[in-house]
Amino acid sequence: MRSEPLDADVLGALRAELADPDALVRLVRLYLDRLGDRCEEVVNAADAEDLAAAAHSLASASATFGAPEVARIAAELEQLGRDGEDAPAPLLDELLTEGERARVALEELVAAEEAA
């Protein structure tokens, strides 16, 4: 069973830290604007070094914005890259699937924040 695409505790802490609901929406939108590109950079990494760098960036951003499954998979891919290994296709597919789940959930969050 998959976990939720978003970690409400992480997002709540980010919301509290920012103290400005509009700032949260702006930052989430920035993450969303780059999410697809970051996933594609991981999937299309030319070598293990590129894989590690792209996956690290995605893992960090995803952890910050409460997308735990994306962060977990990206961290696993980062470690594979650091170990000089190629990314297995099933793991890359899982990354894309979880990236899409996070995107949908975050877009719903943004819509709810804007409606409030």
C-alpha positions in Angstrom: 0.0 0.0 0.0 1.4 3.4 -1.0 1.6 6.2 1.4 -0.2 9.5 0.9 1.3 11.7 -1.9 1.7 14.6 0.6 2.9 14.8 4.1 0.5 17.2 5.9 2.9 17.7 8.8 5.7 18.9 6.5 3.3 21.2 4.7 1.9 22.5 8.0 5.4 23.2 9.3 6.2 25.0 6.1 3.0 27.0 6.3 3.8 28.0 9.9 7.3 28.9 9.1 6.3 31.2 6.2 3.4 32.8 8.2 2.0 34.0 4.9 -0.5 31.7 3.0 0.3 33.5 -0.2 4.0 32.7 0.1 3.1 29.0 0.5 1.1 29.0 -2.7 3.9 30.8 -4.6 6.5 28.4 -3.4 4.4 25.3 -4.1 3.8 26.7 -7.6 7.5 27.1 -8.1 8.0 23.5 -7.1 5.2 22.4 -9.4 6.7 24.4 -12.3 9.9 22.4 -12.0 8.6 19.0 -10.9 8.1 17.5 -14.3 11.4 18.8 -15.6 13.2 17.5 -12.5 11.7 14.0 -12.9 12.7 14.0 -16.6 16.2 15.1 -15.8 16.5 12.0 -13.5 14.9 9.7 -16.1 17.1 11.0 -18.9 20.4 11.2 -16.9 23.3 10.6 -19.2 25.4 8.8 -16.6 25.6 7.9 -12.9 27.0 11.3 -12.0 24.2 13.1 -13.7 21.7 10.7 -12.1 23.0 11.4 -8.6 22.9 15.2 -9.1 19.5 15.3 -10.7 18.0 12.9 -8.1 19.6 14.9 -5.2 17.9 18.1 -6.4 14.6 16.3 -6.8 14.8 14.6 -3.4 15.6 17.8 -1.6 12.9 19.8 -3.1 10.3 17.0 -2.7 11.2 16.6 1.0 10.8 20.3 1.5 7.4 20.4 -0.1 6.0 17.3 1.6 6.1 14.8 -1.3 7.6 11.9 0.7 7.4 9.2 -1.9 9.0 11.3 -4.6 11.7 12.2 -2.1 12.2 8.6 -1.1 12.5 7.3 -4.7 14.7 10.2 -5.7 17.0 9.5 -2.7 17.3 5.9 -3.7 18.1 6.9 -7.3 20.7 9.4 -6.0 22.4 6.6 -4.0 22.4 4.4 -7.1 24.1 7.2 -9.0 26.7 7.7 -6.3 27.4 4.0 -6.4 28.0 4.3 -10.1 24.9 2.2 -11.0 22.3 2.8 -13.6 18.7 3.5 -12.6 16.4 0.5 -13.1 13.4 1.2 -15.3 10.8 0.1 -12.8 12.2 2.6 -10.2 12.1 5.4 -12.8 8.5 4.4 -13.7 7.7 4.6 -10.0 9.3 8.0 -9.8 7.1 9.3 -12.6 4.0 7.8 -11.1 4.6 9.3 -7.7 5.6 12.6 -9.2 2.2 12.7 -10.9 0.4 11.8 -7.7 2.3 14.6 -5.9 1.5 17.1 -8.6 -2.2 16.4 -8.5 -2.3 16.6 -4.7 -0.3 19.8 -4.6 -2.5 21.4 -7.3 -5.5 20.5 -5.2 -3.8 22.1 -2.2 -3.1 25.3 -4.2 -6.7 25.5 -5.3 -7.9 25.1 -1.8 -5.5 27.7 -0.5 -6.6 30.2 -3.2 -10.3 29.5 -2.5 -9.9 30.2 1.3 
